[in-house]
Amino acid sequence: MVVEEMLNSTEKPERITISLIGSKLGIRALLEKHLDKLPITNQYLDSVKESRRDFQLRRIKWAVQELKSQGEITKLWKVLRKAG
């Protein structure tokens, strides 16, 4: 499942949006143009897409974890730089 892969990835996080999910599945145009005809899919995508705030928190948690795994001291400026 694409959403689970994105959440469990060790790479720099990407915001989970309907467009990004569609791009990864190769059906972006279908989702953007005909999502109203797919009510169950629409409901699922609404439940898993991230708000900007949720994404920012996930990205900061990832940055802290990355710094810890590299053995670096966790300082605010390092977290902010790593999180981008």
mmCIF file of the N, C-alpha and C atoms, coordinates in Angstrom:
data_MODEL
# 
_entry.id   MODEL 
# 
loop_
_atom_site.group_PDB 
_atom_site.id 
_atom_site.type_symbol 
_atom_site.label_atom_id 
_atom_site.label_alt_id 
_atom_site.label_comp_id 
_atom_site.label_asym_id 
_atom_site.label_entity_id 
_atom_site.label_seq_id 
_atom_site.pdbx_PDB_ins_code 
_atom_site.Cartn_x 
_atom_site.Cartn_y 
_atom_site.Cartn_z 
_atom_site.occupancy 
_atom_site.B_iso_or_equiv 
_atom_site.pdbx_formal_charge 
_atom_site.auth_seq_id 
_atom_site.auth_comp_id 
_atom_site.auth_asym_id 
_atom_site.auth_atom_id 
_atom_site.pdbx_PDB_model_num 
ATOM 1   N N  . MET A 1 1  ? 0.834   -1.176 0.000   1.00 0.00 ? 1  MET A N  1 
ATOM 2   C CA . MET A 1 1  ? 0.000   0.000  0.000   1.00 0.00 ? 1  MET A CA 1 
ATOM 3   C C  . MET A 1 1  ? 0.884   1.246  0.000   1.00 0.00 ? 1  MET A C  1 
ATOM 4   N N  . VAL A 1 2  ? 0.603   2.165  -0.845  1.00 0.00 ? 2  VAL A N  1 
ATOM 5   C CA . VAL A 1 2  ? 1.434   3.349  -1.051  1.00 0.00 ? 2  VAL A CA 1 
ATOM 6   C C  . VAL A 1 2  ? 1.505   4.214  0.205   1.00 0.00 ? 2  VAL A C  1 
ATOM 7   N N  . VAL A 1 3  ? 0.391   4.408  0.857   1.00 0.00 ? 3  VAL A N  1 
ATOM 8   C CA . VAL A 1 3  ? 0.363   5.276  2.043   1.00 0.00 ? 3  VAL A CA 1 
ATOM 9   C C  . VAL A 1 3  ? 1.225   4.695  3.152   1.00 0.00 ? 3  VAL A C  1 
ATOM 10  N N  . GLU A 1 4  ? 1.126   3.397  3.382   1.00 0.00 ? 4  GLU A N  1 
ATOM 11  C CA . GLU A 1 4  ? 1.936   2.748  4.414   1.00 0.00 ? 4  GLU A CA 1 
ATOM 12  C C  . GLU A 1 4  ? 3.422   2.839  4.083   1.00 0.00 ? 4  GLU A C  1 
ATOM 13  N N  . GLU A 1 5  ? 3.768   2.668  2.820   1.00 0.00 ? 5  GLU A N  1 
ATOM 14  C CA . GLU A 1 5  ? 5.165   2.793  2.405   1.00 0.00 ? 5  GLU A CA 1 
ATOM 15  C C  . GLU A 1 5  ? 5.683   4.205  2.668   1.00 0.00 ? 5  GLU A C  1 
ATOM 16  N N  . MET A 1 6  ? 4.861   5.195  2.403   1.00 0.00 ? 6  MET A N  1 
ATOM 17  C CA . MET A 1 6  ? 5.273   6.583  2.623   1.00 0.00 ? 6  MET A CA 1 
ATOM 18  C C  . MET A 1 6  ? 5.449   6.857  4.116   1.00 0.00 ? 6  MET A C  1 
ATOM 19  N N  . LEU A 1 7  ? 4.562   6.320  4.940   1.00 0.00 ? 7  LEU A N  1 
ATOM 20  C CA . LEU A 1 7  ? 4.657   6.542  6.383   1.00 0.00 ? 7  LEU A CA 1 
ATOM 21  C C  . LEU A 1 7  ? 5.832   5.801  7.005   1.00 0.00 ? 7  LEU A C  1 
ATOM 22  N N  . ASN A 1 8  ? 6.170   4.639  6.480   1.00 0.00 ? 8  ASN A N  1 
ATOM 23  C CA . ASN A 1 8  ? 7.225   3.809  7.058   1.00 0.00 ? 8  ASN A CA 1 
ATOM 24  C C  . ASN A 1 8  ? 8.585   4.002  6.402   1.00 0.00 ? 8  ASN A C  1 
ATOM 25  N N  . SER A 1 9  ? 8.672   4.868  5.427   1.00 0.00 ? 9  SER A N  1 
ATOM 26  C CA . SER A 1 9  ? 9.924   5.100  4.711   1.00 0.00 ? 9  SER A CA 1 
ATOM 27  C C  . SER A 1 9  ? 10.955  5.763  5.620   1.00 0.00 ? 9  SER A C  1 
ATOM 28  N N  . THR A 1 10 ? 12.205  5.412  5.397   1.00 0.00 ? 10 THR A N  1 
ATOM 29  C CA . THR A 1 10 ? 13.288  6.047  6.146   1.00 0.00 ? 10 THR A CA 1 
ATOM 30  C C  . THR A 1 10 ? 13.853  7.255  5.388   1.00 0.00 ? 10 THR A C  1 
ATOM 31  N N  . GLU A 1 11 ? 13.366  7.476  4.190   1.00 0.00 ? 11 GLU A N  1 
ATOM 32  C CA . GLU A 1 11 ? 13.779  8.634  3.403   1.00 0.00 ? 11 GLU A CA 1 
ATOM 33  C C  . GLU A 1 11 ? 13.105  9.896  3.938   1.00 0.00 ? 11 GLU A C  1 
ATOM 34  N N  . LYS A 1 12 ? 13.531  11.050 3.433   1.00 0.00 ? 12 LYS A N  1 
ATOM 35  C CA . LYS A 1 12 ? 12.911  12.307 3.855   1.00 0.00 ? 12 LYS A CA 1 
ATOM 36  C C  . LYS A 1 12 ? 11.415  12.250 3.528   1.00 0.00 ? 12 LYS A C  1 
ATOM 37  N N  . PRO A 1 13 ? 10.566  12.574 4.498   1.00 0.00 ? 13 PRO A N  1 
ATOM 38  C CA . PRO A 1 13 ? 9.114   12.449 4.300   1.00 0.00 ? 13 PRO A CA 1 
ATOM 39  C C  . PRO A 1 13 ? 8.566   13.346 3.199   1.00 0.00 ? 13 PRO A C  1 
ATOM 40  N N  . GLU A 1 14 ? 7.514   12.849 2.565   1.00 0.00 ? 14 GLU A N  1 
ATOM 41  C CA . GLU A 1 14 ? 6.758   13.619 1.593   1.00 0.00 ? 14 GLU A CA 1 
ATOM 42  C C  . GLU A 1 14 ? 5.345   13.754 2.151   1.00 0.00 ? 14 GLU A C  1 
ATOM 43  N N  . ARG A 1 15 ? 4.729   14.893 1.909   1.00 0.00 ? 15 ARG A N  1 
ATOM 44  C CA . ARG A 1 15 ? 3.370   15.105 2.407   1.00 0.00 ? 15 ARG A CA 1 
ATOM 45  C C  . ARG A 1 15 ? 2.401   14.205 1.663   1.00 0.00 ? 15 ARG A C  1 
ATOM 46  N N  . ILE A 1 16 ? 1.565   13.527 2.405   1.00 0.00 ? 16 ILE A N  1 
ATOM 47  C CA . ILE A 1 16 ? 0.603   12.606 1.821   1.00 0.00 ? 16 ILE A CA 1 
ATOM 48  C C  . ILE A 1 16 ? -0.597  13.407 1.332   1.00 0.00 ? 16 ILE A C  1 
ATOM 49  N N  . THR A 1 17 ? -0.695  13.523 0.018   1.00 0.00 ? 17 THR A N  1 
ATOM 50  C CA . THR A 1 17 ? -1.791  14.247 -0.621  1.00 0.00 ? 17 THR A CA 1 
ATOM 51  C C  . THR A 1 17 ? -2.424  13.342 -1.668  1.00 0.00 ? 17 THR A C  1 
ATOM 52  N N  . ILE A 1 18 ? -3.603  13.711 -2.090  1.00 0.00 ? 18 ILE A N  1 
ATOM 53  C CA . ILE A 1 18 ? -4.290  12.935 -3.119  1.00 0.00 ? 18 ILE A CA 1 
ATOM 54  C C  . ILE A 1 18 ? -3.471  12.945 -4.409  1.00 0.00 ? 18 ILE A C  1 
ATOM 55  N N  . SER A 1 19 ? -2.900  14.077 -4.755  1.00 0.00 ? 19 SER A N  1 
ATOM 56  C CA . SER A 1 19 ? -2.095  14.170 -5.984  1.00 0.00 ? 19 SER A CA 1 
ATOM 57  C C  . SER A 1 19 ? -0.862  13.285 -5.917  1.00 0.00 ? 19 SER A C  1 
ATOM 58  N N  . LEU A 1 20 ? -0.180  13.268 -4.780  1.00 0.00 ? 20 LEU A N  1 
ATOM 59  C CA . LEU A 1 20 ? 1.034   12.463 -4.665  1.00 0.00 ? 20 LEU A CA 1 
ATOM 60  C C  . LEU A 1 20 ? 0.692   10.969 -4.696  1.00 0.00 ? 20 LEU A C  1 
ATOM 61  N N  . ILE A 1 21 ? -0.374  10.577 -4.024  1.00 0.00 ? 21 ILE A N  1 
ATOM 62  C CA . ILE A 1 21 ? -0.800  9.176  -4.060  1.00 0.00 ? 21 ILE A CA 1 
ATOM 63  C C  . ILE A 1 21 ? -1.134  8.786  -5.492  1.00 0.00 ? 21 ILE A C  1 
ATOM 64  N N  . GLY A 1 22 ? -1.861  9.646  -6.197  1.00 0.00 ? 22 GLY A N  1 
ATOM 65  C CA . GLY A 1 22 ? -2.206  9.386  -7.594  1.00 0.00 ? 22 GLY A CA 1 
ATOM 66  C C  . GLY A 1 22 ? -0.979  9.275  -8.471  1.00 0.00 ? 22 GLY A C  1 
ATOM 67  N N  . SER A 1 23 ? 0.012   10.123 -8.240  1.00 0.00 ? 23 SER A N  1 
ATOM 68  C CA . SER A 1 23 ? 1.242   10.069 -9.029  1.00 0.00 ? 23 SER A CA 1 
ATOM 69  C C  . SER A 1 23 ? 1.989   8.765  -8.796  1.00 0.00 ? 23 SER A C  1 
ATOM 70  N N  . LYS A 1 24 ? 2.087   8.342  -7.553  1.00 0.00 ? 24 LYS A N  1 
ATOM 71  C CA . LYS A 1 24 ? 2.810   7.112  -7.248  1.00 0.00 ? 24 LYS A CA 1 
ATOM 72  C C  . LYS A 1 24 ? 2.100   5.885  -7.814  1.00 0.00 ? 24 LYS A C  1 
ATOM 73  N N  . LEU A 1 25 ? 0.769   5.962  -7.919  1.00 0.00 ? 25 LEU A N  1 
ATOM 74  C CA . LEU A 1 25 ? 0.008   4.844  -8.483  1.00 0.00 ? 25 LEU A CA 1 
ATOM 75  C C  . LEU A 1 25 ? -0.155  4.945  -9.997  1.00 0.00 ? 25 LEU A C  1 
ATOM 76  N N  . GLY A 1 26 ? 0.202   6.100  -10.565 1.00 0.00 ? 26 GLY A N  1 
ATOM 77  C CA . GLY A 1 26 ? 0.062   6.298  -12.003 1.00 0.00 ? 26 GLY A CA 1 
ATOM 78  C C  . GLY A 1 26 ? -1.364  6.611  -12.427 1.00 0.00 ? 26 GLY A C  1 
ATOM 79  N N  . ILE A 1 27 ? -2.187  7.099  -11.497 1.00 0.00 ? 27 ILE A N  1 
ATOM 80  C CA . ILE A 1 27 ? -3.588  7.413  -11.815 1.00 0.00 ? 27 ILE A CA 1 
ATOM 81  C C  . ILE A 1 27 ? -3.953  8.823  -11.346 1.00 0.00 ? 27 ILE A C  1 
ATOM 82  N N  . ARG A 1 28 ? -3.006  9.714  -11.388 1.00 0.00 ? 28 ARG A N  1 
ATOM 83  C CA . ARG A 1 28 ? -3.234  11.072 -10.882 1.00 0.00 ? 28 ARG A CA 1 
ATOM 84  C C  . ARG A 1 28 ? -4.369  11.765 -11.624 1.00 0.00 ? 28 ARG A C  1 
ATOM 85  N N  . ALA A 1 29 ? -4.369  11.693 -12.932 1.00 0.00 ? 29 ALA A N  1 
ATOM 86  C CA . ALA A 1 29 ? -5.410  12.364 -13.716 1.00 0.00 ? 29 ALA A CA 1 
ATOM 87  C C  . ALA A 1 29 ? -6.782  11.803 -13.387 1.00 0.00 ? 29 ALA A C  1 
ATOM 88  N N  . LEU A 1 30 ? -6.877  10.499 -13.228 1.00 0.00 ? 30 LEU A N  1 
ATOM 89  C CA . LEU A 1 30 ? -8.145  9.866  -12.879 1.00 0.00 ? 30 LEU A CA 1 
ATOM 90  C C  . LEU A 1 30 ? -8.661  10.391 -11.544 1.00 0.00 ? 30 LEU A C  1 
ATOM 91  N N  . LEU A 1 31 ? -7.767  10.458 -10.552 1.00 0.00 ? 31 LEU A N  1 
ATOM 92  C CA . LEU A 1 31 ? -8.185  10.939 -9.239  1.00 0.00 ? 31 LEU A CA 1 
ATOM 93  C C  . LEU A 1 31 ? -8.560  12.421 -9.270  1.00 0.00 ? 31 LEU A C  1 
ATOM 94  N N  . GLU A 1 32 ? -7.819  13.211 -10.018 1.00 0.00 ? 32 GLU A N  1 
ATOM 95  C CA . GLU A 1 32 ? -8.100  14.639 -10.054 1.00 0.00 ? 32 GLU A CA 1 
ATOM 96  C C  . GLU A 1 32 ? -9.389  14.960 -10.813 1.00 0.00 ? 32 GLU A C  1 
ATOM 97  N N  . LYS A 1 33 ? -9.706  14.183 -11.842 1.00 0.00 ? 33 LYS A N  1 
ATOM 98  C CA . LYS A 1 33 ? -10.861 14.497 -12.665 1.00 0.00 ? 33 LYS A CA 1 
ATOM 99  C C  . LYS A 1 33 ? -12.133 13.751 -12.265 1.00 0.00 ? 33 LYS A C  1 
ATOM 100 N N  . HIS A 1 34 ? -11.989 12.534 -11.734 1.00 0.00 ? 34 HIS A N  1 
ATOM 101 C CA . HIS A 1 34 ? -13.169 11.690 -11.518 1.00 0.00 ? 34 HIS A CA 1 
ATOM 102 C C  . HIS A 1 34 ? -13.314 11.180 -10.094 1.00 0.00 ? 34 HIS A C  1 
ATOM 103 N N  . LEU A 1 35 ? -12.714 11.850 -9.140  1.00 0.00 ? 35 LEU A N  1 
ATOM 104 C CA . LEU A 1 35 ? -12.797 11.390 -7.750  1.00 0.00 ? 35 LEU A CA 1 
ATOM 105 C C  . LEU A 1 35 ? -14.236 11.424 -7.237  1.00 0.00 ? 35 LEU A C  1 
ATOM 106 N N  . ASP A 1 36 ? -15.051 12.317 -7.783  1.00 0.00 ? 36 ASP A N  1 
ATOM 107 C CA . ASP A 1 36 ? -16.449 12.380 -7.363  1.00 0.00 ? 36 ASP A CA 1 
ATOM 108 C C  . ASP A 1 36 ? -17.229 11.119 -7.745  1.00 0.00 ? 36 ASP A C  1 
ATOM 109 N N  . LYS A 1 37 ? -16.735 10.360 -8.717  1.00 0.00 ? 37 LYS A N  1 
ATOM 110 C CA . LYS A 1 37 ? -17.393 9.127  -9.138  1.00 0.00 ? 37 LYS A CA 1 
ATOM 111 C C  . LYS A 1 37 ? -16.881 7.908  -8.367  1.00 0.00 ? 37 LYS A C  1 
ATOM 112 N N  . LEU A 1 38 ? -15.931 8.141  -7.458  1.00 0.00 ? 38 LEU A N  1 
ATOM 113 C CA . LEU A 1 38 ? -15.342 7.070  -6.659  1.00 0.00 ? 38 LEU A CA 1 
ATOM 114 C C  . LEU A 1 38 ? -15.522 7.400  -5.177  1.00 0.00 ? 38 LEU A C  1 
ATOM 115 N N  . PRO A 1 39 ? -16.738 7.291  -4.656  1.00 0.00 ? 39 PRO A N  1 
ATOM 116 C CA . PRO A 1 39 ? -16.988 7.763  -3.290  1.00 0.00 ? 39 PRO A CA 1 
ATOM 117 C C  . PRO A 1 39 ? -16.221 7.012  -2.209  1.00 0.00 ? 39 PRO A C  1 
ATOM 118 N N  . ILE A 1 40 ? -16.025 5.732  -2.350  1.00 0.00 ? 40 ILE A N  1 
ATOM 119 C CA . ILE A 1 40 ? -15.287 4.971  -1.332  1.00 0.00 ? 40 ILE A CA 1 
ATOM 120 C C  . ILE A 1 40 ? -13.810 5.347  -1.372  1.00 0.00 ? 40 ILE A C  1 
ATOM 121 N N  . THR A 1 41 ? -13.273 5.488  -2.560  1.00 0.00 ? 41 THR A N  1 
ATOM 122 C CA . THR A 1 41 ? -11.881 5.920  -2.716  1.00 0.00 ? 41 THR A CA 1 
ATOM 123 C C  . THR A 1 41 ? -11.702 7.326  -2.161  1.00 0.00 ? 41 THR A C  1 
ATOM 124 N N  . ASN A 1 42 ? -12.641 8.187  -2.452  1.00 0.00 ? 42 ASN A N  1 
ATOM 125 C CA . ASN A 1 42 ? -12.585 9.559  -1.959  1.00 0.00 ? 42 ASN A CA 1 
ATOM 126 C C  . ASN A 1 42 ? -12.606 9.588  -0.432  1.00 0.00 ? 42 ASN A C  1 
ATOM 127 N N  . GLN A 1 43 ? -13.464 8.773  0.155   1.00 0.00 ? 43 GLN A N  1 
ATOM 128 C CA . GLN A 1 43 ? -13.549 8.701  1.611   1.00 0.00 ? 43 GLN A CA 1 
ATOM 129 C C  . GLN A 1 43 ? -12.227 8.217  2.206   1.00 0.00 ? 43 GLN A C  1 
ATOM 130 N N  . TYR A 1 44 ? -11.633 7.197  1.609   1.00 0.00 ? 44 TYR A N  1 
ATOM 131 C CA . TYR A 1 44 ? -10.355 6.678  2.103   1.00 0.00 ? 44 TYR A CA 1 
ATOM 132 C C  . TYR A 1 44 ? -9.259  7.735  1.979   1.00 0.00 ? 44 TYR A C  1 
ATOM 133 N N  . LEU A 1 45 ? -9.171  8.383  0.826   1.00 0.00 ? 45 LEU A N  1 
ATOM 134 C CA . LEU A 1 45 ? -8.131  9.394  0.618   1.00 0.00 ? 45 LEU A CA 1 
ATOM 135 C C  . LEU A 1 45 ? -8.293  10.559 1.584   1.00 0.00 ? 45 LEU A C  1 
ATOM 136 N N  . ASP A 1 46 ? -9.523  10.944 1.860   1.00 0.00 ? 46 ASP A N  1 
ATOM 137 C CA . ASP A 1 46 ? -9.751  12.012 2.840   1.00 0.00 ? 46 ASP A CA 1 
ATOM 138 C C  . ASP A 1 46 ? -9.289  11.595 4.232   1.00 0.00 ? 46 ASP A C  1 
ATOM 139 N N  . SER A 1 47 ? -9.379  10.313 4.534   1.00 0.00 ? 47 SER A N  1 
ATOM 140 C CA . SER A 1 47 ? -8.983  9.851  5.869   1.00 0.00 ? 47 SER A CA 1 
ATOM 141 C C  . SER A 1 47 ? -7.467  9.738  6.032   1.00 0.00 ? 47 SER A C  1 
ATOM 142 N N  . VAL A 1 48 ? -6.724  9.560  4.934   1.00 0.00 ? 48 VAL A N  1 
ATOM 143 C CA . VAL A 1 48 ? -5.271  9.375  5.049   1.00 0.00 ? 48 VAL A CA 1 
ATOM 144 C C  . VAL A 1 48 ? -4.452  10.598 4.647   1.00 0.00 ? 48 VAL A C  1 
ATOM 145 N N  . LYS A 1 49 ? -5.039  11.555 3.948   1.00 0.00 ? 49 LYS A N  1 
ATOM 146 C CA . LYS A 1 49 ? -4.245  12.718 3.538   1.00 0.00 ? 49 LYS A CA 1 
ATOM 147 C C  . LYS A 1 49 ? -3.874  13.540 4.769   1.00 0.00 ? 49 LYS A C  1 
ATOM 148 N N  . GLU A 1 50 ? -2.700  14.161 4.693   1.00 0.00 ? 50 GLU A N  1 
ATOM 149 C CA . GLU A 1 50 ? -2.161  14.909 5.823   1.00 0.00 ? 50 GLU A CA 1 
ATOM 150 C C  . GLU A 1 50 ? -2.449  16.393 5.709   1.00 0.00 ? 50 GLU A C  1 
ATOM 151 N N  . SER A 1 51 ? -2.721  16.987 6.844   1.00 0.00 ? 51 SER A N  1 
ATOM 152 C CA . SER A 1 51 ? -2.792  18.450 6.875   1.00 0.00 ? 51 SER A CA 1 
ATOM 153 C C  . SER A 1 51 ? -1.352  18.963 6.867   1.00 0.00 ? 51 SER A C  1 
ATOM 154 N N  . ARG A 1 52 ? -1.196  20.226 6.625   1.00 0.00 ? 52 ARG A N  1 
ATOM 155 C CA . ARG A 1 52 ? 0.143   20.807 6.615   1.00 0.00 ? 52 ARG A CA 1 
ATOM 156 C C  . ARG A 1 52 ? 0.803   20.636 7.982   1.00 0.00 ? 52 ARG A C  1 
ATOM 157 N N  . ARG A 1 53 ? 0.036   20.848 9.048   1.00 0.00 ? 53 ARG A N  1 
ATOM 158 C CA . ARG A 1 53 ? 0.574   20.731 10.406  1.00 0.00 ? 53 ARG A CA 1 
ATOM 159 C C  . ARG A 1 53 ? 1.000   19.289 10.715  1.00 0.00 ? 53 ARG A C  1 
ATOM 160 N N  . ASP A 1 54 ? 0.172   18.320 10.352  1.00 0.00 ? 54 ASP A N  1 
ATOM 161 C CA . ASP A 1 54 ? 0.527   16.915 10.595  1.00 0.00 ? 54 ASP A CA 1 
ATOM 162 C C  . ASP A 1 54 ? 1.818   16.546 9.873   1.00 0.00 ? 54 ASP A C  1 
ATOM 163 N N  . PHE A 1 55 ? 1.949   17.029 8.643   1.00 0.00 ? 55 PHE A N  1 
ATOM 164 C CA . PHE A 1 55 ? 3.165   16.750 7.883   1.00 0.00 ? 55 PHE A CA 1 
ATOM 165 C C  . PHE A 1 55 ? 4.382   17.386 8.520   1.00 0.00 ? 55 PHE A C  1 
ATOM 166 N N  . GLN A 1 56 ? 4.244   18.625 8.972   1.00 0.00 ? 56 GLN A N  1 
ATOM 167 C CA . GLN A 1 56 ? 5.376   19.306 9.603   1.00 0.00 ? 56 GLN A CA 1 
ATOM 168 C C  . GLN A 1 56 ? 5.827   18.561 10.861  1.00 0.00 ? 56 GLN A C  1 
ATOM 169 N N  . LEU A 1 57 ? 4.879   18.083 11.648  1.00 0.00 ? 57 LEU A N  1 
ATOM 170 C CA . LEU A 1 57 ? 5.229   17.328 12.854  1.00 0.00 ? 57 LEU A CA 1 
ATOM 171 C C  . LEU A 1 57 ? 5.930   16.016 12.498  1.00 0.00 ? 57 LEU A C  1 
ATOM 172 N N  . ARG A 1 58 ? 5.424   15.322 11.478  1.00 0.00 ? 58 ARG A N  1 
ATOM 173 C CA . ARG A 1 58 ? 6.052   14.061 11.061  1.00 0.00 ? 58 ARG A CA 1 
ATOM 174 C C  . ARG A 1 58 ? 7.458   14.306 10.537  1.00 0.00 ? 58 ARG A C  1 
ATOM 175 N N  . ARG A 1 59 ? 7.649   15.396 9.811   1.00 0.00 ? 59 ARG A N  1 
ATOM 176 C CA . ARG A 1 59 ? 8.966   15.722 9.266   1.00 0.00 ? 59 ARG A CA 1 
ATOM 177 C C  . ARG A 1 59 ? 9.951   16.073 10.385  1.00 0.00 ? 59 ARG A C  1 
ATOM 178 N N  . ILE A 1 60 ? 9.501   16.774 11.405  1.00 0.00 ? 60 ILE A N  1 
ATOM 179 C CA . ILE A 1 60 ? 10.370  17.106 12.537  1.00 0.00 ? 60 ILE A CA 1 
ATOM 180 C C  . ILE A 1 60 ? 10.750  15.846 13.304  1.00 0.00 ? 60 ILE A C  1 
ATOM 181 N N  . LYS A 1 61 ? 9.783   14.960 13.526  1.00 0.00 ? 61 LYS A N  1 
ATOM 182 C CA . LYS A 1 61 ? 10.089  13.692 14.213  1.00 0.00 ? 61 LYS A CA 1 
ATOM 183 C C  . LYS A 1 61 ? 11.115  12.885 13.418  1.00 0.00 ? 61 LYS A C  1 
ATOM 184 N N  . TRP A 1 62 ? 10.967  12.887 12.093  1.00 0.00 ? 62 TRP A N  1 
ATOM 185 C CA . TRP A 1 62 ? 11.928  12.185 11.240  1.00 0.00 ? 62 TRP A CA 1 
ATOM 186 C C  . TRP A 1 62 ? 13.317  12.799 11.393  1.00 0.00 ? 62 TRP A C  1 
ATOM 187 N N  . ALA A 1 63 ? 13.395  14.126 11.396  1.00 0.00 ? 63 ALA A N  1 
ATOM 188 C CA . ALA A 1 63 ? 14.684  14.812 11.499  1.00 0.00 ? 63 ALA A CA 1 
ATOM 189 C C  . ALA A 1 63 ? 15.358  14.491 12.827  1.00 0.00 ? 63 ALA A C  1 
ATOM 190 N N  . VAL A 1 64 ? 14.597  14.491 13.912  1.00 0.00 ? 64 VAL A N  1 
ATOM 191 C CA . VAL A 1 64 ? 15.155  14.156 15.225  1.00 0.00 ? 64 VAL A CA 1 
ATOM 192 C C  . VAL A 1 64 ? 15.686  12.728 15.217  1.00 0.00 ? 64 VAL A C  1 
ATOM 193 N N  . GLN A 1 65 ? 14.916  11.810 14.662  1.00 0.00 ? 65 GLN A N  1 
ATOM 194 C CA . GLN A 1 65 ? 15.332  10.404 14.601  1.00 0.00 ? 65 GLN A CA 1 
ATOM 195 C C  . GLN A 1 65 ? 16.606  10.246 13.760  1.00 0.00 ? 65 GLN A C  1 
ATOM 196 N N  . GLU A 1 66 ? 16.685  10.959 12.645  1.00 0.00 ? 66 GLU A N  1 
ATOM 197 C CA . GLU A 1 66 ? 17.873  10.902 11.789  1.00 0.00 ? 66 GLU A CA 1 
ATOM 198 C C  . GLU A 1 66 ? 19.106  11.411 12.529  1.00 0.00 ? 66 GLU A C  1 
ATOM 199 N N  . LEU A 1 67 ? 18.970  12.519 13.243  1.00 0.00 ? 67 LEU A N  1 
ATOM 200 C CA . LEU A 1 67 ? 20.104  13.066 13.987  1.00 0.00 ? 67 LEU A CA 1 
ATOM 201 C C  . LEU A 1 67 ? 20.555  12.102 15.078  1.00 0.00 ? 67 LEU A C  1 
ATOM 202 N N  . LYS A 1 68 ? 19.608  11.480 15.756  1.00 0.00 ? 68 LYS A N  1 
ATOM 203 C CA . LYS A 1 68 ? 19.959  10.508 16.797  1.00 0.00 ? 68 LYS A CA 1 
ATOM 204 C C  . LYS A 1 68 ? 20.674  9.301  16.198  1.00 0.00 ? 68 LYS A C  1 
ATOM 205 N N  . SER A 1 69 ? 20.201  8.830  15.060  1.00 0.00 ? 69 SER A N  1 
ATOM 206 C CA . SER A 1 69 ? 20.821  7.649  14.443  1.00 0.00 ? 69 SER A CA 1 
ATOM 207 C C  . SER A 1 69 ? 22.230  7.957  13.934  1.00 0.00 ? 69 SER A C  1 
ATOM 208 N N  . GLN A 1 70 ? 22.519  9.218  13.630  1.00 0.00 ? 70 GLN A N  1 
ATOM 209 C CA . GLN A 1 70 ? 23.848  9.617  13.185  1.00 0.00 ? 70 GLN A CA 1 
ATOM 210 C C  . GLN A 1 70 ? 24.753  9.961  14.362  1.00 0.00 ? 70 GLN A C  1 
ATOM 211 N N  . GLY A 1 71 ? 24.198  9.892  15.574  1.00 0.00 ? 71 GLY A N  1 
ATOM 212 C CA . GLY A 1 71 ? 24.980  10.155 16.769  1.00 0.00 ? 71 GLY A CA 1 
ATOM 213 C C  . GLY A 1 71 ? 25.236  11.628 17.028  1.00 0.00 ? 71 GLY A C  1 
ATOM 214 N N  . GLU A 1 72 ? 24.468  12.493 16.406  1.00 0.00 ? 72 GLU A N  1 
ATOM 215 C CA . GLU A 1 72 ? 24.660  13.928 16.595  1.00 0.00 ? 72 GLU A CA 1 
ATOM 216 C C  . GLU A 1 72 ? 23.824  14.418 17.772  1.00 0.00 ? 72 GLU A C  1 
ATOM 217 N N  . ILE A 1 73 ? 24.263  15.504 18.358  1.00 0.00 ? 73 ILE A N  1 
ATOM 218 C CA . ILE A 1 73 ? 23.509  16.131 19.436  1.00 0.00 ? 73 ILE A CA 1 
ATOM 219 C C  . ILE A 1 73 ? 22.291  16.811 18.825  1.00 0.00 ? 73 ILE A C  1 
ATOM 220 N N  . THR A 1 74 ? 21.138  16.600 19.445  1.00 0.00 ? 74 THR A N  1 
ATOM 221 C CA . THR A 1 74 ? 19.904  17.169 18.922  1.00 0.00 ? 74 THR A CA 1 
ATOM 222 C C  . THR A 1 74 ? 19.776  18.618 19.390  1.00 0.00 ? 74 THR A C  1 
ATOM 223 N N  . LYS A 1 75 ? 20.015  19.523 18.479  1.00 0.00 ? 75 LYS A N  1 
ATOM 224 C CA . LYS A 1 75 ? 19.856  20.951 18.755  1.00 0.00 ? 75 LYS A CA 1 
ATOM 225 C C  . LYS A 1 75 ? 18.794  21.492 17.816  1.00 0.00 ? 75 LYS A C  1 
ATOM 226 N N  . LEU A 1 76 ? 18.113  22.527 18.262  1.00 0.00 ? 76 LEU A N  1 
ATOM 227 C CA . LEU A 1 76 ? 17.005  23.081 17.495  1.00 0.00 ? 76 LEU A CA 1 
ATOM 228 C C  . LEU A 1 76 ? 17.421  23.459 16.077  1.00 0.00 ? 76 LEU A C  1 
ATOM 229 N N  . TRP A 1 77 ? 18.531  24.138 15.931  1.00 0.00 ? 77 TRP A N  1 
ATOM 230 C CA . TRP A 1 77 ? 18.939  24.574 14.593  1.00 0.00 ? 77 TRP A CA 1 
ATOM 231 C C  . TRP A 1 77 ? 19.258  23.390 13.685  1.00 0.00 ? 77 TRP A C  1 
ATOM 232 N N  . LYS A 1 78 ? 19.800  22.302 14.260  1.00 0.00 ? 78 LYS A N  1 
ATOM 233 C CA . LYS A 1 78 ? 20.093  21.119 13.446  1.00 0.00 ? 78 LYS A CA 1 
ATOM 234 C C  . LYS A 1 78 ? 18.808  20.440 12.989  1.00 0.00 ? 78 LYS A C  1 
ATOM 235 N N  . VAL A 1 79 ? 17.835  20.378 13.898  1.00 0.00 ? 79 VAL A N  1 
ATOM 236 C CA . VAL A 1 79 ? 16.540  19.766 13.552  1.00 0.00 ? 79 VAL A CA 1 
ATOM 237 C C  . VAL A 1 79 ? 15.871  20.580 12.443  1.00 0.00 ? 79 VAL A C  1 
ATOM 238 N N  . LEU A 1 80 ? 15.874  21.893 12.597  1.00 0.00 ? 80 LEU A N  1 
ATOM 239 C CA . LEU A 1 80 ? 15.243  22.745 11.597  1.00 0.00 ? 80 LEU A CA 1 
ATOM 240 C C  . LEU A 1 80 ? 15.939  22.632 10.239  1.00 0.00 ? 80 LEU A C  1 
ATOM 241 N N  . ARG A 1 81 ? 17.253  22.566 10.243  1.00 0.00 ? 81 ARG A N  1 
ATOM 242 C CA . ARG A 1 81 ? 17.996  22.437 8.986   1.00 0.00 ? 81 ARG A CA 1 
ATOM 243 C C  . ARG A 1 81 ? 17.721  21.087 8.339   1.00 0.00 ? 81 ARG A C  1 
ATOM 244 N N  . LYS A 1 82 ? 17.707  20.022 9.130   1.00 0.00 ? 82 LYS A N  1 
ATOM 245 C CA . LYS A 1 82 ? 17.482  18.680 8.601   1.00 0.00 ? 82 LYS A CA 1 
ATOM 246 C C  . LYS A 1 82 ? 16.052  18.528 8.070   1.00 0.00 ? 82 LYS A C  1 
ATOM 247 N N  . ALA A 1 83 ? 15.087  19.092 8.800   1.00 0.00 ? 83 ALA A N  1 
ATOM 248 C CA . ALA A 1 83 ? 13.686  18.979 8.391   1.00 0.00 ? 83 ALA A CA 1 
ATOM 249 C C  . ALA A 1 83 ? 13.391  19.827 7.156   1.00 0.00 ? 83 ALA A C  1 
ATOM 250 N N  . GLY A 1 84 ? 14.203  20.835 6.949   1.00 0.00 ? 84 GLY A N  1 
ATOM 251 C CA . GLY A 1 84 ? 14.048  21.653 5.749   1.00 0.00 ? 84 GLY A CA 1 
ATOM 252 C C  . GLY A 1 84 ? 12.908  22.611 5.857   1.00 0.00 ? 84 GLY A C  1 
# 
